């Protein structure tokens, strides 16, 4: 039996995806914080997603910070590979996981059909799916919904509490009270992905209890979000210049959860204020439509501003000329549409889904605008567009980037470094033994570490894949 609990990261350790952090308690129980899919790692992604670094059968409990696929996307594989314990989450995360994990299984199946067809032509062995729908349904069966803000027991000696942090619906920091054999509890907080107090829809982030150790994300640890222009005015300006002045289309790759709903809400406000041009707006993503319906039923997480707006306007996700498109034939019909339009579709990094078709059909027209509204890793299509590539490859073919590429950083659901420091500001810094950084690139972590130390935190350390840290 060990004197103190230990922490070991098997994902998001000097990378921005694949969140998996394993705590071993003094009684030997193994608690996994998140079980995320590696994304945007090019050819390495598949190998990273098939190698655990631990034995799934030995995991006793899983606690989820939120529903994004880079935090939950390997749960069905964990279950498939032998994990049988409870998966703790809040209500919003459970609802989103149901649609997102099933969508992940569907995308994986269609992608593998195309990949394996090519492999057969080259006389290569087919690739097996990480998991299928049956594994997703079993995963959902193992989920245990707990309330936000109320401590719940995990195993013999651990208590956990969710503190909402406004990243997406259901997203929360996880505060753990861990026993040690020195008759002293260790207070540990995993920040999850830290949201922003300027979120258009969600309330928070809220302060978390004083901690001995903080496992902190660092995605935007070296940058500040633009505050030069009001986000609604900026969006209206892009729509006006593209759709009215040039008669083109605005194509927006958007994450299905939170980002799409923020865009709809802003367009709803512009429509309500009679500022939005009379053009069709398409939400062309079955997942985004389901996520919007889920968001609408979780108003308990909404901020006071949108609740006040709802009292006046009613539904913040519906306005004239807004079309929700689920059927494939309707999606295909959008591609032959003449005249201006706004098309919002998943995925946010433009790596899968219908958005790739919309970009392919519109990227070579200089009248159009591709608007990037979220984080994208460099390997992804959205990432390449942000870098200013003159040519990109989509579905195996090369396309000239003639359309304008615009970026709106204010839509990011990730806090910038000042917002993250503000989130950490609820702590008495000298009492925190160590801040452990995850969910960021190494050079970004170095910059953010210096900023954290400048706030009075005595020790900051980057987590390394597979290297345990004793929480003493």
C-alpha positions in Angstrom: 0.0 0.0 0.0 1.4 3.4 -1.0 1.6 6.4 1.4 0.1 8.9 -1.1 -2.1 8.9 -4.2 -0.3 9.2 -7.5 -1.2 10.9 -10.8 -0.1 9.7 -14.3 -1.2 11.2 -17.6 -1.7 9.0 -20.7 -3.0 11.7 -23.0 -3.0 15.5 -23.4 0.5 15.4 -21.9 2.3 18.1 -24.0 -0.4 17.6 -26.6 -3.8 19.3 -27.0 -6.0 16.3 -27.3 -6.5 12.8 -25.9 -7.2 13.8 -22.2 -6.6 10.8 -19.9 -5.3 11.2 -16.3 -5.0 8.3 -14.0 -5.1 8.7 -10.2 -4.2 5.7 -8.1 -5.5 6.1 -4.5 -3.7 4.8 -1.3 -6.1 1.8 -1.3 -5.1 0.9 -4.9 -8.3 2.1 -6.6 -7.7 3.5 -10.1 -9.7 6.6 -11.1 -9.4 7.8 -14.7 -10.2 11.5 -15.3 -11.5 11.7 -18.9 -10.9 9.2 -21.6 -10.4 11.3 -24.7 -9.6 10.6 -28.4 -6.4 11.9 -29.9 -7.3 14.2 -32.8 -5.4 16.2 -35.4 -2.1 14.2 -35.0 -2.0 13.1 -38.6 -0.9 9.6 -39.2 0.0 9.2 -35.5 -3.6 9.6 -34.3 -4.6 6.0 -35.0 -1.6 4.5 -33.1 -2.1 6.8 -30.2 -5.8 5.9 -29.9 -5.0 2.1 -29.9 -2.3 2.2 -27.2 -3.6 2.8 -23.6 -0.4 2.7 -21.5 -2.5 1.0 -18.8 -4.8 -2.0 -18.5 -8.5 -1.0 -19.0 -9.7 -3.9 -16.9 -7.8 -2.4 -13.9 -9.6 0.9 -14.0 -12.3 1.1 -11.2 -13.9 4.5 -12.0 -14.1 7.2 -14.7 -14.9 10.8 -14.0 -15.6 13.0 -17.0 -14.9 16.7 -17.2 -17.1 17.3 -20.3 -18.4 15.7 -23.4 -15.9 16.9 -26.1 -14.5 13.9 -28.0 -11.0 14.7 -27.1 -12.1 14.1 -23.5 -14.6 11.2 -24.0 -14.1 9.7 -27.4 -12.3 6.6 -26.3 -14.8 5.6 -23.6 -16.5 3.0 -25.8 -13.1 1.5 -26.5 -12.3 1.4 -22.8 -15.5 -0.5 -22.2 -14.8 -2.8 -25.2 -11.4 -3.5 -23.8 -12.7 -4.6 -20.4 -13.7 -1.6 -18.2 -16.9 -2.4 -16.3 -17.1 0.3 -13.6 -19.2 3.4 -13.3 -18.6 6.6 -15.4 -19.5 9.7 -13.4 -20.8 12.7 -15.2 -23.4 15.4 -14.9 -26.7 15.6 -16.8 -25.5 17.9 -19.6 -22.5 15.7 -20.3 -24.5 12.5 -20.3 -27.0 14.0 -22.8 -24.2 15.2 -25.1 -22.2 12.0 -24.8 -25.2 10.0 -26.1 -25.2 11.9 -29.4 -21.5 12.6 -29.8 -20.3 9.1 -29.1 -22.9 7.6 -31.5 -21.8 10.2 -34.1 -18.2 9.2 -33.6 -19.0 5.5 -34.2 -20.9 6.5 -37.4 -18.0 8.7 -38.7 -15.5 6.0 -37.9 -17.5 3.4 -39.7 -17.8 5.5 -42.9 -14.2 6.6 -42.8 -13.0 3.0 -42.4 -15.2 1.8 -45.3 -13.3 4.2 -47.6 -9.9 3.5 -46.1 -10.3 -0.2 -46.1 -11.5 -0.2 -49.7 -8.2 1.5 -50.7 -6.3 -0.9 -48.5 -7.9 -3.9 -50.2 -6.9 -2.5 -53.6 -3.3 -2.4 -52.3 -3.6 -6.0 -50.9 -3.3 -4.7 -47.3 -5.1 -6.0 -44.3 -8.2 -4.0 -43.2 -8.1 -1.7 -40.2 -10.5 -2.6 -37.3 -12.8 0.1 -35.9 -11.9 1.3 -32.4 -15.4 0.6 -31.4 -19.0 0.3 -32.7 -22.5 1.4 -31.7 -23.0 -1.5 -29.4 -19.9 -0.4 -27.4 -21.4 3.1 -27.2 -24.7 1.8 -25.8 -22.9 -0.2 -23.2 -20.9 2.9 -22.3 -24.1 4.9 -21.8 -25.4 2.1 -19.5 -22.4 2.6 -17.3 -22.8 6.3 -16.9 -23.9 7.6 -13.5 -25.3 11.1 -13.4 -24.4 13.3 -10.4 -25.3 16.9 -9.5 -23.1 19.9 -10.0 -21.7 21.5 -6.9 -22.5 18.5 -4.6 -19.8 16.1 -3.3 -20.2 12.5 -4.4 -18.4 9.4 -3.2 -16.0 7.6 -5.6 -14.8 4.3 -4.2 -13.6 3.8 -0.6 -11.7 7.0 0.2 -12.4 9.7 -2.5 -14.9 12.4 -2.7 -15.5 14.4 -5.9 -17.3 17.7 -6.7 -18.1 19.3 -10.1 -17.6 23.0 -10.4 -19.1 24.4 -13.7 -16.5 26.2 -15.8 -18.4 27.5 -18.9 -16.4 25.7 -21.6 -19.4 23.8 -23.1 -22.7 22.6 -21.7 -21.9 20.4 -18.7 -18.2 21.2 -18.6 -16.8 21.4 -15.1 -13.6 21.3 -13.1 -13.3 18.2 -11.0 -12.3 18.7 -7.3 -11.1 15.6 -5.5 -10.5 15.0 -1.9 -8.0 12.1 -1.8 -7.0 10.2 1.4 -3.4 9.7 2.3 -1.9 7.3 5.0 -0.6 10.3 6.9 -4.2 11.1 8.1 -4.3 14.2 5.9 -6.5 14.6 2.9 -5.0 15.8 -0.4 -7.1 18.4 -2.3 -6.7 18.0 -6.0 -8.4 19.9 -8.8 -8.5 19.0 -12.5 -9.5 22.2 -14.3 -10.8 20.4 -17.4 -11.0 22.9 -20.3 -11.5 26.3 -18.8 -14.3 28.4 -20.4 -14.8 32.1 -20.5 -16.9 34.5 -18.5 -17.8 36.2 -21.8 -19.6 33.0 -23.0 -22.7 34.1 -24.9 -24.8 31.3 -23.3 -23.3 29.6 -20.3 -22.8 30.9 -16.8 -19.4 30.7 -15.0 -16.6 29.8 -14.7 -17.0 29.5 -10.9 -14.3 29.4 -8.3 -13.1 26.0 -7.0 -11.9 25.0 -3.5 -8.4 25.5 -2.3 -6.2 22.8 -3.7 -2.8 21.2 -2.9 -2.4 20.2 -6.6 -4.0 21.6 -9.7 -4.0 19.8 -13.0 -4.4 22.7 -15.4 -5.1 23.0 -19.1 -2.9 25.3 -21.1 -4.3 25.4 -24.6 -4.0 29.2 -25.0 -1.3 29.7 -22.4 0.6 32.1 -24.7 -2.0 34.2 -26.3 -4.9 36.7 -25.7 -8.2 36.7 -27.5 -8.9 39.7 -29.6 -11.1 42.3 -27.9 -10.8 44.9 -30.7 -14.4 44.5 -32.0 -17.7 43.4 -30.6 -18.3 39.8 -31.7 -21.8 40.5 -33.0 -20.6 43.5 -35.0 -17.7 41.6 -36.4 -20.0 38.7 -37.5 -22.4 41.2 -39.1 -19.5 42.9 -40.9 -18.3 39.6 -42.5 -21.9 38.7 -43.5 -22.5 42.1 -45.0 -19.2 42.2 -47.0 -19.6 38.6 -48.2 -23.3 38.1 -48.8 -24.5 41.6 -49.6 -21.5 43.3 -51.2 -20.1 40.3 -53.1 -23.2 38.1 -53.3 -21.2 35.2 -51.9 -21.6 32.6 -49.2 -20.1 32.5 -45.6 -19.0 28.9 -44.8 -18.4 28.3 -41.1 -16.9 25.1 -39.8 -18.2 25.0 -36.2 -18.1 22.5 -33.4 -21.6 21.0 -33.0 -21.7 21.8 -29.2 -21.6 25.4 -27.9 -20.0 27.0 -30.9 -22.9 26.4 -33.3 -25.4 27.5 -30.6 -23.5 30.7 -29.9 -23.5 31.5 -33.7 -27.3 30.8 -33.9 -27.9 33.0 -30.8 -25.9 35.9 -32.3 -27.7 35.6 -35.6 -31.0 35.4 -33.8 -30.1 38.7 -32.0 -29.2 40.3 -35.3 -32.4 39.1 -36.9 -34.4 40.4 -33.8 -32.7 43.8 -34.2 -33.5 43.7 -38.0 -29.8 44.0 -38.9 -29.4 40.5 -40.5 -29.8 40.6 -44.3 -32.7 38.5 -45.6 -30.6 35.5 -46.7 -31.0 31.8 -45.9 -29.0 30.4 -42.9 -28.4 26.7 -42.9 -27.4 24.6 -39.9 -26.3 21.6 -41.9 -25.3 19.0 -39.3 -27.6 16.4 -37.7 -25.3 16.4 -34.6 -25.5 20.2 -34.3 -29.3 20.1 -34.5 -29.4 17.4 -31.7 -27.0 19.4 -29.6 -29.1 22.6 -30.1 -32.1 20.7 -28.8 -30.1 19.4 -25.8 -28.8 22.9 -25.1 -32.3 24.3 -25.1 -33.4 22.0 -22.3 -30.6 22.8 -20.0 -31.3 26.4 -19.2 -30.2 25.8 -15.6 -26.6 26.4 -16.9 -27.5 29.6 -18.9 -26.2 33.0 -17.9 -28.5 35.9 -16.8 -28.2 37.7 -20.1 -29.6 35.0 -22.3 -32.3 34.1 -19.7 -33.4 37.8 -19.9 -33.3 37.6 -23.7 -35.4 34.4 -23.7 -38.1 36.3 -21.6 -38.4 38.8 -24.4 -37.7 36.9 -27.5 -38.7 33.3 -26.7 -36.5 30.8 -28.5 -32.9 32.0 -28.9 -32.2 29.3 -31.5 -34.9 30.1 -34.1 -35.5 33.1 -36.4 -36.8 33.7 -40.0 -34.7 32.2 -42.8 -33.0 29.7 -40.4 -33.1 26.2 -41.8 -32.0 23.1 -39.8 -30.9 20.4 -42.3 -30.7 16.8 -41.3 -31.4 14.8 -44.5 -28.4 14.0 -46.7 -30.3 15.0 -49.9 -31.1 18.4 -48.4 -27.5 18.9 -47.6 -26.5 18.1 -51.1 -29.1 20.5 -52.4 -27.3 23.4 -50.5 -24.2 22.8 -52.7 -26.2 23.7 -55.9 -27.8 26.8 -54.2 -27.3 30.0 -56.2 -26.9 33.3 -54.4 -25.8 34.4 -50.9 -26.2 32.2 -47.8 -24.6 31.4 -44.5 -23.8 27.7 -44.0 -22.8 26.4 -40.6 -21.7 22.8 -40.4 -19.5 20.4 -38.4 -16.8 19.6 -37.7 -15.0 22.7 -36.2 -11.6 21.7 -37.5 -13.1 20.7 -40.9 -11.7 17.2 -40.6 -14.9 15.2 -41.0 -18.6 15.6 -41.8 -20.5 17.7 -44.2 -18.4 20.8 -43.8 -15.6 19.3 -46.0 -18.1 19.1 -48.9 -19.2 22.7 -48.4 -15.6 23.9 -48.3 -14.7 21.9 -51.4 -17.6 23.3 -53.3 -17.0 26.9 -52.3 -13.3 27.4 -51.6 -12.3 28.4 -55.2 -14.8 31.2 -55.5 -13.3 34.6 -54.4 -16.8 35.9 -53.5 -17.1 33.4 -50.7 -15.7 33.6 -47.1 -14.6 30.7 -45.0 -14.9 31.8 -41.4 -12.9 29.9 -38.8 -14.4 30.4 -35.3 -12.5 28.0 -33.1 -9.3 26.2 -32.3 -7.8 24.0 -35.0 -4.6 22.0 -34.8 -2.1 22.7 -37.7 -2.6 19.3 -39.4 -6.3 19.8 -39.9 -8.0 21.5 -42.9 -9.1 24.4 -40.8 -5.6 24.7 -39.4 -4.1 24.8 -42.9 -6.6 27.6 -43.9 -5.6 29.6 -40.8 -1.9 29.2 -41.8 -2.8 30.9 -45.2 -2.2 27.9 -47.5 -2.7 28.7 -51.1 -3.8 25.1 -51.9 -5.4 22.4 -49.7 -6.2 18.8 -50.2 -9.8 17.7 -49.7 -11.0 14.1 -50.3 -7.7 13.4 -52.1 -8.1 16.3 -54.6 -6.2 19.7 -54.5 -8.2 23.0 -54.3 -7.0 26.5 -54.8 -7.8 28.7 -51.8 -9.5 31.7 -53.7 -12.1 32.3 -51.1 -11.3 34.8 -48.3 -10.4 33.1 -45.0 -11.4 35.0 -41.9 -10.9 34.1 -38.2 -12.8 35.2 -35.2 -10.9 34.3 -32.0 -13.6 35.7 -29.8 -15.7 32.6 -30.4 -13.1 30.4 -28.7 -14.5 28.3 -25.9 -11.0 28.1 -24.4 -9.9 30.8 -22.0 -6.8 32.8 -23.0 -3.9 33.1 -20.5 -5.4 36.1 -18.6 -8.7 34.3 -18.3 -7.0 31.1 -17.1 -4.9 33.1 -14.6 -8.2 34.7 -13.4 -9.7 31.2 -13.0 -6.7 30.2 -10.9 -7.0 33.4 -8.9 -9.5 31.9 -6.5 -6.5 30.1 -4.9 -4.2 31.1 -2.2 -1.2 30.6 -4.5 1.6 29.8 -2.0 -0.5 27.0 -0.5 -0.7 25.2 -3.8 2.2 22.7 -3.8 2.3 22.3 -7.6 0.4 23.3 -10.8 0.7 20.5 -13.3 0.2 21.5 -16.9 -1.7 19.4 -19.6 -3.7 20.0 -22.7 -1.1 22.2 -24.5 1.9 22.2 -26.8 5.2 22.2 -24.9 6.4 25.7 -26.0 3.0 27.1 -25.0 3.3 25.4 -21.6 6.7 27.0 -21.0 5.2 30.4 -21.6 2.2 29.8 -19.4 4.3 28.3 -16.6 6.2 31.5 -16.3 3.0 33.5 -16.1 1.6 31.2 -13.4 4.8 31.5 -11.3 4.6 35.3 -11.6 1.2 35.0 -9.8 2.9 33.4 -6.8 2.4 29.7 -7.4 5.6 28.1 -6.2 6.0 25.2 -8.6 4.8 24.5 -12.1 5.5 21.3 -14.0 4.6 19.9 -17.4 3.1 16.4 -17.3 5.0 13.8 -19.3 3.2 10.8 -20.8 3.4 7.8 -18.5 5.5 9.4 -15.8 3.8 9.3 -12.3 3.6 12.2 -9.9 3.2 11.5 -6.2 0.6 13.7 -4.6 2.1 14.1 -1.1 
